[in-house]
Amino acid sequence: MNALADVAGPAPVAGVQAGGPMIAVRQLTKRYGDHQILRGIDLDVAASEVVTIIGPSGSGKSTVLRCLNFLEAPTSGEVYVDGERLGYVQRPDGRVVRRPEVEMNRQRAEIGMVFQQFNLWPHKTVLQNIIEAPMLVRGQSRDEATATAVKLLDRVGLLAKRDASPTTLSGGQQQRVAIARSLAMQPKVLLLDEVTSALDPETVHEVLDVVQGLARDGMTMVLVTHEMSFAREVSDRVVFMDEGVVMEVAPPAQFFSAPRHERAQSFLSKVL
């Protein structure tokens, strides 16, 4: 599909206005050939809210995150970030078209993403890993990007490692650098995909402490995790998914003590 190709499929649903939820997902579907991963996801995330998506492997959790920053284009449905539709725009004549790549890059710059694997450049120092994107994408000067990076490294407890190679850091330290790198772009939203699953149990708390600090400071976050204690500690709401469908949404205290859906009850009985 070229940058201004018309979008096939059903007519768009009503848009989401600025001043509404920071993230709004409307009837999101994703299909790979004959295999349907997401089956009509609806979800709102308020500004400064932390929402954690949990569920069995293969339920579509990570695919939701990848659609939230357009690493995956939805098969149908809509995603809005701060009132602006992600990936597509409606023309005055009513046609919905794919945004040009330059606009997509602008939108992605507002959506931080932290992955299970740290994806740090091994040939660059910790500081260089953090300042690269703000300079290239945001157009910041080296001094400006460095000043921000120093503050963020201090915030995640790694200022002393600013000139170290990422290969000399522990997994927990590398993940904290990855979080600082995403925050350096000053995103409106932070997405975290299984950020503790590659860590030793002893270092999970290092990342949990950073995420909890971000939550206290009002960062809007959507997390995918298999760590139930992590979900319980950091979330404002928990979303339970299975087979590409949102089956239950509830505050963590309610969800983990008395889930309503039978499938959620069965899942928790196996993982708690």
Phi, psi and omega in degrees: 000131178279174191298334183240028180288145175293146180272126177281166176108190184292161178297149182292152174281174181300140182289173179249127185277151172302144185094353175273209179297151177294321175236132176227124179245128185233111174051047183285126174234152175216129182229138171245103185061237179271358184262115180266121183269314181243139189233063175083061182278129171241130182199135172245140174233119181285158174303137180071010179268148174247116181243129179248131179257124179233168179153172181294160176302139180085007182277349178106008185301306183292330177296322175302311180300317182293332173284334181289341173238015173065024165295331171239130176278128178301147172291320173204170183096181187222146174234129178242139173236117183054041175085355182252130180292133182276127172089334185223159177218146180265125179282164179302332180277004176096347179288141177259125184233155176292137178291146172299156185299326180296324176288323177298319178296322176298317180293317182297331180296340180270359186234101179284147181223128176239128187258171175300313175272143194286330176057036175274148178285115184290339182271001178243154177289170176305311181299316181296326176299326185276325187274346187301306185293315178302326179287316184283319187266315182273346180075023180285151173288161179299320180296317181295314180296322180293319179299318178294317181298320179298317178297319182290320177297322175296321181296321181266009173077028185229024182300325181293346181260014188300327183258009181278158170280139177304333182291345179268357184265155173288167179301317179297322178292318179297322179292324176293324174296320180297322177293315178299321179298318178294319181292334180298338177278358180053055183286158173282333186223143175238126178252132182232117186252102177052049188287349179251354190288339179266007186258154170293147180307327183289339183257356179301321184296333179298315180286320178303317180298319179295314181295320177297322176296319177297321178298317179297329181276358173093017177288131175283124185223144169235125184240146167244131182205153169261356181274103184293324179294323177299313179298318182295320186287320194258344192274146163274323175219151176246133176250123178256125180243150170205135177054041175077015184231141170281117183260334181202141174227126184200159171299150185301321181299318179289315185296314185282341178264326184209068178298142184276322187278137181301322180293322177294320177300316180296318180297313182294327180298337182265339187249346180263000000 
